[in-house]
Amino acid sequence: MSTPQPTHFRQDIQGLRAIAVGLVVIYHLLPQSITGGFIGVDVFFVISGFLITSHLIKHPPRKPAEFGTFWLRRIKRLIPASMLVLFSTVVAVRVLAPESFWRDNTLQSIASAFYSQNWYLLATSVDYMAEDNAPTAVQHYWSLAVEEQFYLLWPLCIAALWWFAVRKKLIPKRIVLVGVALIVVLSSAYSIYLTSVEPGVAYFSTFTRAWELALGAVVALLPTPRERFSFSLAGAALAWVGIAGIVGAGIAYDSSTPFPGYQAALPVVGTAVVIWAAATSCYSPTTLLSSKPFQFLGAHSYSIYLWHWPILVLLPFVSGPLGTLDLVAVALATIALSMLTKKYVEDAFRKTLDVSPLVTPLRFLVVATASVALVAGGVAAEAHLREQAANVSLEAALQGSVPCFGAAALPDRNGACQYQPKKELILSPALAKDDKSAAYADGCWSTEPYEKKPTCTYGTGKTKVALVGNSHAGHWLPALEEMAAEKDWTITTYLVSRCNPTEAPLKFDADVKSQGCADYGKWVLDQTAHGQFDLIVTSERQSVPVLGHSMATTEAPARDGYNEYLDQWTASDTPIVVIRDTPYPGATLPNIPDCVATATNANAQCSGSPDRWEWMDPLAEEAEERAHDNVAVIDPTRYFCQEGTCPAVIGGVVVYFDASHITATYAKTLTPFLEKDLDQALRKIT
């Protein structure tokens, strides 16, 4: 990422940029080699905070025009390259990527154009129901959004503190230092708190990252140690300690590390120490950081950061799964494009705009942002029109216009409908991604940290049915809704994301979530275990380990938790039907609609086997032991896997809307099959 050049050029800071971008790029290309490479972004934040504050302290803005000058200079340095890459990426997505990728990429591109990408991701990617979506080609713009928001607000903050100091006849620099230090304390405390409660939100929030930029500002405000020991062994040692903190975090951290939180202190403080030490001794890391490779990477770090990710995301649409040579090609293409962008965009625009009135950068910003938004909006509109047309065909198929549609294509006793999935999909991958039960649109989910406990009702019948479980209970709702009218049911949902209603405590990434999940389970039990319902239908996916266990060892204690839960359920003599969990494509594929969209033969390239797609099901296993306790288990596996294969497409319908949950359309086509199984199960236990 780009930051303003200081008046006195420091090669060590340029070298730190090289380390930062190197960590990020290697992490993206070879995530298993440097598992904590994502901390490179934090290094950039500290550098930005230091350089921008150094500039503001030397030239504190006092008049509106001075604020305008500051912001417009940021536009000159940052916008041309970022908008070029963003515009190119939107066009490349339309040309290279299948339709199912268009909407997410274009919406995030628009958010990126307005430097609000981090807030967009905060609102969408932290949603459990969206976590299996493929990363977009502009996802990396979230960190640029954080920096731009900092650049927008920081001069106002510095100016306010400076004005206060002058008004009270205090030393301005000292007051600014106190104010900035207070921001460091408050933001870091909030980061630690929010990471412990909601890590997904904490990762993208500007407020949890502000302290990293502010710590760089603190360094800019502190007396420099250069005259005391910058040429000494002490200064060199201090700088090496900082480098060790950065590199150590890059090696030791991984995706399971709660971040940012207090863990961010290691790379952030490490970067601040290197900058503050300003060591120039021959024994210091500056000797390495000032070498030509580091200086080259540092000088091109902004363009490298911008280009590497869209190339990495979009290349598989051209070449297929990436191999070693493909990754080398990504690296070489990134370097080549960054060199061209640095020379002909970053430098050229800065020099041109430097001799132009300041209104010129503002015009450029408006035109560039509008261009990206218009092109991205056009692609999104095209995707929407295509989806509308596809929906017409889908509705007709659901009304019976297509023989052997969906589950009807499965082999039956009479052999009247041979299993021959159509080459032309009726439920397209683009539609499949949003083909979810009504529980999603109706807000029927209790989500982390499970404080809210919503319920929804479907149908108006006399027979009261409770649908209990997590998202793998929710994906059966379309089929159960179809039955409700015929069977005179009223279905009440008790649905929760990720959590399992059980007596076994689960290990989430925050204690408050573990407690919230346990409380939710107790609440559901109280709502359903005292004869309030005529039938309980439940299903679960075990995606979170039991406290004190890993996923590899969690099945046995999870069964114990369901044993206690079922004891209380069955005491009310309410019939309980457990639907065994569906096959899990996520064991081999990241996303079924994405795979189908890019495959030349969907069922050859995107299918699995019952063995490979099998997942633990402690609820069903424990329920199997209770056939005499008003509990029955339905196994729907045969509706997903036939003759050793679990197809991605059945009867023209994409079976899953991600790597785990079945589409509402396929669930609806399963209605007669599920109804038959349910009737048989109830006859056994009632």
C-alpha positions in Angstrom: 0.0 0.0 0.0 1.1 3.5 -0.7 2.0 6.1 1.9 3.3 9.7 1.6 7.0 10.0 1.1 8.8 11.7 4.1 10.8 14.8 3.6 13.9 12.9 4.6 13.8 9.6 2.7 14.4 6.6 5.0 15.5 3.5 3.3 14.6 1.4 6.4 11.0 2.3 6.0 11.1 1.5 2.3 12.5 -1.9 3.3 9.7 -2.4 5.8 7.3 -1.9 3.0 9.0 -4.6 1.1 8.7 -7.0 4.1 5.0 -6.1 4.5 4.1 -6.7 0.9 6.3 -9.8 0.7 4.5 -11.3 3.7 1.0 -10.6 2.2 1.9 -11.9 -1.3 3.6 -15.1 -0.1 0.7 -15.7 2.3 -1.8 -15.5 -0.6 0.3 -17.5 -3.0 1.6 -20.1 -0.6 -0.6 -19.9 2.5 1.0 -22.9 4.2 4.5 -21.4 3.9 4.0 -18.2 5.9 0.8 -18.9 7.8 0.7 -15.4 9.5 1.5 -13.4 6.4 -1.7 -11.4 6.8 0.1 -9.3 9.4 1.9 -7.5 6.6 -1.2 -5.3 6.4 -0.5 -4.2 10.0 3.0 -3.2 9.2 1.6 -1.0 6.4 -0.8 0.6 8.9 2.0 1.6 11.3 4.1 3.0 8.5 1.2 5.1 7.2 0.4 6.4 10.7 4.1 7.5 11.1 4.5 9.2 7.8 1.2 11.0 7.6 1.6 12.3 11.2 5.2 13.4 10.5 3.8 15.5 7.6 0.9 16.9 9.7 3.1 17.9 12.6 5.4 19.9 10.3 2.5 21.5 8.5 -0.6 21.4 10.8 -3.7 22.5 8.9 -5.5 25.5 10.3 -7.7 26.7 7.5 -10.3 24.9 5.4 -8.2 25.3 2.3 -5.2 23.6 4.0 -7.4 20.6 4.8 -8.5 20.5 1.2 -4.9 20.6 0.1 -4.0 17.7 2.3 -6.8 15.5 1.2 -6.3 16.3 -2.5 -2.6 15.4 -2.3 -3.7 12.0 -0.9 -5.9 11.6 -3.9 -3.0 12.3 -6.3 -0.9 9.7 -4.6 -3.4 6.9 -4.1 -6.4 7.1 -6.4 -4.9 6.7 -9.9 -3.4 3.3 -9.3 -6.2 2.0 -7.2 -8.9 3.0 -9.6 -6.9 1.6 -12.6 -6.7 -1.8 -10.9 -10.3 -1.7 -9.8 -11.6 -0.7 -13.2 -9.5 -3.4 -14.9 -10.7 -6.0 -12.4 -14.3 -5.3 -12.9 -13.9 -5.7 -16.7 -11.8 -8.9 -16.2 -14.5 -10.3 -13.9 -17.1 -9.7 -16.6 -15.0 -11.2 -19.4 -13.3 -14.1 -17.5 -15.5 -15.2 -14.6 -18.8 -17.0 -14.8 -22.1 -15.3 -14.1 -22.2 -16.7 -10.5 -19.2 -14.5 -9.6 -20.5 -11.3 -11.0 -22.7 -9.9 -8.3 -20.4 -10.3 -5.3 -17.5 -8.9 -7.2 -19.3 -5.9 -8.6 -20.9 -5.0 -5.3 -17.6 -5.1 -3.6 -16.0 -3.2 -6.4 -18.5 -0.4 -5.9 -17.8 -0.5 -2.1 -14.1 -0.4 -2.9 -14.5 2.6 -5.2 -15.9 4.6 -2.3 -13.4 3.2 0.1 -15.9 1.5 2.3 -15.0 -2.1 1.5 -14.1 -3.0 5.1 -17.6 -2.1 6.3 -19.1 -4.0 3.4 -17.1 -7.1 4.3 -17.9 -6.6 8.0 -21.6 -6.7 7.2 -21.4 -9.7 4.8 -18.4 -11.9 5.2 -18.8 -12.3 8.9 -22.1 -13.9 8.2 -21.8 -17.6 8.8 -24.3 -18.3 6.0 -21.9 -16.5 3.6 -18.7 -17.9 4.7 -18.4 -20.5 2.0 -18.6 -17.9 -0.8 -15.5 -17.7 -2.9 -13.3 -14.6 -2.2 -13.8 -11.8 -4.7 -11.1 -10.2 -6.8 -11.2 -7.0 -4.9 -11.4 -8.3 -1.3 -8.0 -6.9 -0.5 -9.3 -3.3 -0.9 -10.6 -3.5 2.7 -7.2 -2.4 4.1 -7.0 0.5 1.6 -10.5 1.6 2.9 -9.2 1.6 6.5 -6.2 3.8 5.5 -8.4 6.2 3.4 -10.8 6.6 6.3 -7.8 7.4 8.5 -6.5 10.0 6.1 -9.9 11.6 6.1 -10.3 11.9 9.8 -6.7 12.2 11.1 -5.9 15.8 10.0 -9.1 16.9 11.8 -8.0 15.1 14.9 -4.5 16.6 14.8 -5.8 20.0 14.0 -8.3 19.9 16.9 -5.6 18.9 19.4 -3.3 21.5 18.1 -6.0 24.2 18.3 -6.8 23.2 21.9 -3.1 23.4 22.9 -2.7 26.8 21.3 -5.9 28.1 22.9 -4.8 26.9 26.4 -1.2 28.1 25.8 0.2 24.6 26.1 2.9 22.9 24.1 1.0 21.7 20.9 3.2 18.7 20.2 2.9 17.4 23.7 -0.9 17.7 23.7 -1.1 16.0 20.4 1.1 13.2 21.7 -1.2 12.8 24.7 -4.3 12.8 22.6 -2.9 10.3 20.1 -1.6 8.0 22.9 -5.2 8.0 24.3 -6.5 6.8 21.0 -3.9 4.0 21.0 -5.1 3.0 24.5 -8.8 3.2 23.7 -8.6 1.5 20.3 -6.3 -1.3 21.4 -8.6 -2.0 24.4 -11.6 -2.1 22.1 -9.7 -4.3 19.7 -8.8 -6.8 22.4 -12.4 -6.8 23.6 -14.1 -7.1 20.2 -11.7 -9.8 19.1 -12.7 -11.8 22.2 -16.4 -11.3 21.4 -16.7 -11.0 17.7 -13.4 -11.7 15.8 -15.0 -11.4 12.4 -16.2 -7.9 13.1 -12.9 -6.9 14.8 -10.8 -7.9 11.8 -12.4 -5.4 9.4 -13.4 -2.6 11.8 -11.6 0.8 11.4 -12.0 1.3 15.2 -10.1 -1.9 16.1 -7.3 -1.0 13.6 -7.0 2.7 14.5 -4.5 2.1 17.2 -2.1 0.5 14.8 -2.0 3.7 12.7 -2.0 5.8 15.8 1.0 4.0 17.2 2.9 5.0 14.1 1.8 8.5 14.9 3.1 8.2 18.4 6.5 7.3 17.0 6.4 10.4 14.8 5.7 12.5 17.9 8.4 11.0 20.2 11.9 12.4 20.4 14.1 10.5 18.0 16.9 8.4 19.4 19.0 8.9 16.3 21.5 11.3 18.0 21.9 9.0 21.0 22.3 5.5 19.5 21.1 5.2 15.9 24.7 4.4 14.9 25.3 2.2 17.9 25.0 -1.5 18.7 22.1 -0.6 21.0 20.1 1.0 18.2 20.9 -2.0 15.9 19.8 -4.5 18.5 16.6 -2.6 19.1 15.8 -2.5 15.4 16.6 -6.3 15.1 14.2 -7.0 17.9 11.5 -5.1 16.0 12.2 -7.1 12.8 12.1 -10.3 14.8 8.6 -9.4 16.1 7.4 -8.9 12.6 8.9 -12.0 11.1 8.0 -14.1 14.2 4.3 -13.1 13.9 4.4 -14.0 10.2 5.7 -17.5 11.0 3.9 -18.3 14.2 0.4 -16.9 13.6 -2.2 -18.7 11.5 -5.9 -18.5 10.6 -6.8 -19.9 14.1 -5.0 -16.9 15.8 -7.6 -14.5 17.2 -6.8 -11.3 15.4 -6.2 -8.4 15.7 -6.7 -8.3 19.5 -3.6 -8.4 21.7 -1.9 -10.6 19.2 -1.5 -7.7 16.8 0.9 -6.1 19.3 3.8 -8.2 18.2 4.0 -7.1 14.5 2.7 -3.6 15.3 5.0 -2.8 18.1 7.8 -4.5 16.2 7.3 -2.1 13.3 7.1 0.9 15.5 10.3 -0.1 17.2 12.2 -0.4 13.9 10.9 3.1 12.8 11.7 4.7 16.1 15.2 3.3 16.4 16.0 4.7 12.9 19.2 2.6 13.2 21.8 3.2 10.5 24.7 1.2 12.0 26.3 -1.3 9.7 25.1 -4.0 12.2 21.5 -2.8 12.0 18.7 -4.3 9.7 18.9 -1.1 7.6 21.9 -2.6 5.9 19.6 -5.3 4.6 16.5 -3.1 4.2 18.4 -0.6 2.0 19.6 -3.3 -0.4 18.4 -3.1 -4.0 15.8 -5.9 -3.8 14.2 -4.5 -0.7 14.2 -1.0 -2.1 12.7 -2.2 -5.4 9.9 -4.1 -3.6 9.3 -1.2 -1.3 9.1 1.3 -4.1 6.6 -0.9 -5.9 4.7 -2.2 -2.9 1.5 -0.3 -3.5 1.1 -1.5 -7.0 2.2 -5.0 -6.1 -0.4 -5.1 -3.3 -3.1 -3.9 -5.8 -2.4 -6.3 -8.6 -1.4 -9.6 -7.0 -4.8 -10.5 -5.6 -7.1 -10.0 -8.7 -4.5 -11.9 -10.8 -4.5 -14.8 -8.3 -8.3 -14.9 -8.1 -9.0 -14.6 -11.8 -6.3 -16.8 -13.3 -8.0 -20.1 -12.4 -10.9 -19.1 -14.7 -8.4 -19.2 -17.6 -5.9 -21.9 -16.6 -7.9 -24.1 -14.2 -6.5 -25.1 -10.8 -3.2 -23.3 -10.1 0.0 -25.3 -10.1 3.5 -24.2 -9.3 4.1 -22.7 -12.8 0.8 -20.8 -12.5 1.9 -19.3 -9.1 5.2 -18.3 -10.7 3.3 -16.6 -13.5 1.1 -14.8 -11.0 4.3 -13.4 -9.3 5.9 -12.4 -12.5 2.8 -10.8 -13.9 2.4 -8.9 -10.6 5.9 -7.5 -10.8 5.6 -6.5 -14.4 2.3 -4.8 -13.9 3.5 -3.0 -10.8 6.5 -1.7 -12.6 4.3 -0.3 -15.4 1.8 1.1 -13.0 4.5 2.7 -10.8 6.1 4.5 -13.8 3.1 5.4 -16.0 0.4 5.8 -13.4 1.7 6.5 -9.9 4.6 8.7 -10.8 3.2 10.1 -14.0 -0.1 11.2 -12.4 1.6 12.7 -9.4 4.0 14.8 -11.5 1.2 15.9 -13.8 -1.2 16.8 -11.0 1.5 18.5 -9.0 1.6 21.3 -11.6 -2.2 21.5 -11.9 -4.7 23.3 -9.8 -5.9 21.3 -6.8 -9.3 21.1 -8.3 -7.9 18.7 -11.0 -7.3 15.8 -8.6 -10.9 16.3 -7.3 -12.3 16.0 -10.8 -10.2 13.0 -11.4 -11.5 11.4 -8.2 -15.1 12.0 -9.2 -14.6 10.7 -12.8 -12.6 7.6 -11.7 -15.0 6.7 -8.9 -18.0 7.2 -11.2 -16.5 5.1 -14.0 -15.8 2.2 -11.7 -19.3 2.4 -10.1 -21.0 2.7 -13.5 -19.2 -0.2 -15.1 -19.6 -2.4 -12.0 -23.3 -1.4 -11.7 -23.8 -2.3 -15.4 -22.3 -5.8 -14.8 -24.5 -6.2 -11.7 -27.6 -5.1 -13.7 -26.8 -7.6 -16.4 -26.4 -10.4 -13.8 -29.8 -9.4 -12.3 -31.6 -9.5 -15.7 -30.1 -12.9 -16.4 -31.3 -14.1 -13.0 -34.8 -12.8 -13.6 -35.0 -14.7 -16.9 -33.7 -17.9 -15.2 -36.2 -17.5 -12.4 -39.0 -17.7 -15.0 -37.8 -21.0 -16.2 -37.3 -22.2 -12.6 -40.8 -21.3 -11.6 -42.2 -23.2 -14.6 -40.2 -26.2 -13.7 -41.4 -26.1 -10.1 -45.0 -26.1 -11.4 -44.3 -29.4 -13.3 -43.4 -28.2 -16.8 -40.1 -30.2 -16.7 -40.2 -34.0 -16.3 -37.6 -35.5 -14.0 -36.9 -32.2 -12.4 -34.6 -32.3 -9.4 -35.0 -35.3 -7.1 -37.6 -36.7 -9.5 -34.7 -37.7 -11.7 -33.4 -40.1 -9.0 -34.0 -43.8 -9.8 -37.4 -45.0 -8.5 -39.1 -48.4 -8.1 -40.7 -48.3 -11.5 -37.7 -47.0 -13.4 -39.9 -44.4 -15.0 -37.4 -41.6 -14.7 -33.8 -42.6 -15.3 -31.2 -40.5 -13.6 -29.9 -38.3 -16.5 -29.1 -34.8 -15.4 -29.6 -32.3 -18.1 -26.6 -30.5 -19.6 -28.6 -27.2 -19.5 -29.2 -26.3 -15.9 -32.6 -25.1 -14.8 -31.3 -23.9 -11.4 -28.2 -22.1 -12.5 -25.1 -21.6 -10.2 -25.9 -17.9 -10.0 -29.4 -18.6 -8.8 -28.3 -21.5 -6.6 -26.1 -19.3 -4.5 -29.2 -17.5 -3.2 -31.6 -20.4 -3.4 -32.2 -20.6 0.4 -35.2 -21.3 2.6 -37.5 -18.6 3.7 -35.9 -18.7 7.1 -33.0 -16.5 5.7 -35.2 -13.7 4.4 -37.5 -13.9 7.4 -34.7 -13.4 9.9 -35.4 -16.7 11.7 -31.8 -17.3 12.9 -30.2 -16.8 16.2 -26.7 -15.6 15.3 -23.5 -15.2 17.3 -23.3 -14.4 20.2 -26.9 -15.8 20.4 -28.4 -13.1 22.6 -31.5 -12.8 20.3 -33.6 -15.9 19.9 -36.1 -15.3 17.1 -38.7 -17.9 16.0 -40.8 -18.0 12.9 -44.0 -19.8 12.1 -45.2 -21.3 8.8 -48.6 -22.7 8.1 -51.8 -22.4 10.1 -52.7 -26.0 10.9 -53.8 -27.6 14.1 -50.8 -29.9 14.4 -47.9 -28.1 16.0 -44.5 -28.9 14.7 -41.1 -27.6 16.0 -38.2 -27.5 13.6 -35.1 -27.4 15.8 -31.4 -27.2 15.0 -28.8 -25.2 13.1 -28.6 -24.4 9.4 -28.8 -28.1 8.5 -32.3 -28.2 10.0 -33.1 -24.9 8.3 -32.4 -26.2 4.8 -35.2 -28.7 5.2 -37.8 -26.0 5.8 -38.8 -25.7 2.1 -39.8 -29.4 2.0 -41.6 -29.2 5.4 -43.5 -26.1 4.2 -44.8 -28.0 1.2 -46.1 -30.7 3.6 -47.6 -28.2 6.1 -50.7 -27.3 4.0 -51.5 -31.0 3.2 -50.9 -32.2 6.8 -52.6 -29.3 8.6 -49.3 -28.2 10.3 -48.1 -25.1 11.9 -44.3 -25.1 11.9 -42.4 -23.1 14.5 -38.7 -22.7 13.9 -35.9 -22.8 16.5 -33.0 -22.2 14.2 -29.4 -21.1 15.1 -26.3 -20.6 13.1 -23.3 -22.9 13.8 -24.4 -23.6 17.4 -25.9 -27.0 18.3 -28.7 -27.2 20.9 -27.1 -29.7 23.2 -25.9 -30.2 26.7 -22.2 -30.4 25.5 -20.4 -27.0 25.7 -19.0 -26.0 22.4 -15.6 -24.3 21.8 -16.1 -21.1 19.8 -13.5 -18.4 19.1 -15.0 -16.3 21.9 -16.1 -17.4 25.4 -19.3 -15.2 25.1 -20.3 -17.3 22.1 -19.8 -20.6 23.8 -21.9 -19.4 26.7 -24.5 -17.9 24.4 -24.8 -21.2 22.5 -25.2 -23.2 25.8 -27.9 -20.8 26.9 -29.6 -21.1 23.6 -29.8 -24.8 23.9 -31.3 -24.6 27.3 -33.8 -22.1 26.1 -34.9 -24.3 23.2 -35.2 -27.2 25.5 -37.5 -25.2 27.8 -39.6 -24.1 24.7 -40.0 -27.6 23.3 -39.6 -30.3 26.0 -42.8 -29.8 28.0 -45.4 -31.0 25.5 -45.8 -27.7 23.7 -45.6 -29.5 20.3 -47.1 -32.6 18.6 -43.9 -33.3 16.7 -40.3 -32.2 16.8 -38.2 -32.4 13.7 -34.5 -31.8 14.2 -31.2 -32.0 12.3 -27.7 -30.8 13.0 -24.2 -30.3 11.5 -21.4 -30.5 14.0 -19.1 -27.7 12.8 -17.8 -26.5 16.2 -15.8 -28.8 18.5 -16.9 -29.7 22.0 -15.0 -27.6 24.6 -11.7 -29.3 25.4 -11.6 -31.3 22.2 -10.6 -30.9 18.6 -12.9 -31.8 15.7 -11.0 -35.1 15.4 -12.0 -36.1 19.0 -15.3 -34.3 19.4 -17.8 -37.0 18.2 -17.9 -39.0 21.5 -18.4 -36.0 23.8 -20.9 -34.5 21.4 -22.9 -37.8 21.6 -22.9 -37.5 25.3 -24.3 -34.0 25.1 -27.1 -35.2 22.9 -27.8 -38.2 25.3 -28.7 -35.8 28.1 -30.6 -33.5 25.7 -32.7 -36.4 24.3 -33.4 -37.6 27.8 -35.3 -34.4 28.5 -36.9 -34.3 25.1 -38.3 -37.8 25.3 -39.6 -37.4 28.8 -42.5 -35.4 27.3 -43.6 -38.3 25.1 -43.4 -35.9 22.1 -42.5 -37.8 18.8 -39.0 -36.8 17.7 -37.8 -37.3 14.1 -34.1 -36.8 13.5 -33.0 -36.2 9.9 -29.5 -37.5 9.5 -27.1 -34.9 8.2 -26.7 -34.6 4.4 -23.4 -35.4 2.7 -20.8 -32.7 3.1 -19.2 -31.5 -0.2 -16.9 -29.1 1.8 -14.7 -32.1 2.5 -13.3 -31.8 -1.0 -14.7 -28.7 -2.6 -14.9 -25.1 -1.4 -18.2 -24.3 -3.1 -20.6 -26.3 -5.3 -22.2 -23.5 -7.4 -18.7 -22.0 -8.1 -17.4 -25.4 -9.2 -20.4 -26.0 -11.4 -20.1 -22.5 -12.9 -16.5 -23.1 -14.0 -16.7 -26.8 -14.8 -16.9 -28.2 -18.3 -18.6 -31.3 -16.9 -20.2 -30.5 -13.6 -21.0 -34.0 -12.5 -17.5 -35.2 -13.5 -15.6 -32.4 -11.8 -17.8 -31.3 -8.9 -19.2 -34.6 -7.5 -18.0 -36.7 -4.6 -18.5 -40.0 -3.0 -20.5 -41.0 0.2 -17.2 -41.9 1.9 -15.4 -38.7 1.0 -18.4 -36.5 1.8 -19.3 -38.2 5.0 -19.3 -36.1 8.2 -19.8 -37.0 11.8 -23.4 -36.9 13.0 -23.5 -37.4 16.8 -27.1 -36.4 17.1 -28.3 -39.1 14.6 -25.9 -41.7 16.1 -27.3 -41.1 19.6 -30.9 -41.0 18.4 -30.4 -44.4 16.7 -29.9 -45.9 20.1 -33.4 -44.6 21.2 -35.8 -46.1 18.7 -37.9 -47.2 21.7 -38.1 -43.6 23.2 -40.4 -42.0 20.7 -37.3 -41.1 18.5 -36.9 -42.1 14.9 -34.1 -41.3 12.4 -34.5 -40.6 8.7 -31.5 -41.1 6.5 -31.8 -39.0 3.3 -28.3 -40.0 1.9 -29.9 -42.0 -0.9 -31.5 -38.9 -2.2 -28.0 -37.3 -2.6 -25.8 -40.2 -3.5 -26.5 -43.0 -6.0 -24.2 -45.9 -6.9 -21.3 -44.5 -5.0 -21.5 -41.0 -6.4 -22.9 -37.8 -4.9 -23.7 -35.6 -7.9 -23.4 -31.8 -7.8 -26.4 -31.5 -10.2 -29.5 -33.7 -10.1 -32.3 -33.3 -12.5 -31.1 -30.0 -13.8 -30.8 -28.6 -10.2 -27.6 -27.6 -8.4 -28.0 -29.5 -5.2 -26.1 -27.2 -2.7 -26.0 -23.5 -2.5 -22.5 -23.5 -1.0 -20.3 -26.4 0.2 -22.8 -27.7 2.8 -26.4 -26.5 2.6 -28.9 -27.9 0.1 -30.8 -25.5 -2.2 -34.4 -24.7 -1.5 -35.3 -25.9 -5.0 -33.8 -29.3 -4.4 -35.4 -29.5 -1.0 -38.8 -28.8 -2.5 -38.3 -31.6 -5.1 -37.5 -33.9 -2.2 -40.9 -33.3 -0.6 -42.6 -36.5 -1.6 -39.6 -38.6 -0.6 -39.2 -36.9 2.8 -43.0 -37.1 3.4 -43.0 -40.8 2.8 -40.0 -41.3 5.1 -41.6 -39.1 7.8 -44.8 -41.0 7.7 -43.0 -44.4 8.1 -41.0 -43.0 11.0 -44.0 -41.7 12.8 -45.8 -45.0 12.4 -43.0 -46.7 14.2 -42.9 -44.4 17.2 -46.6 -43.4 17.7 
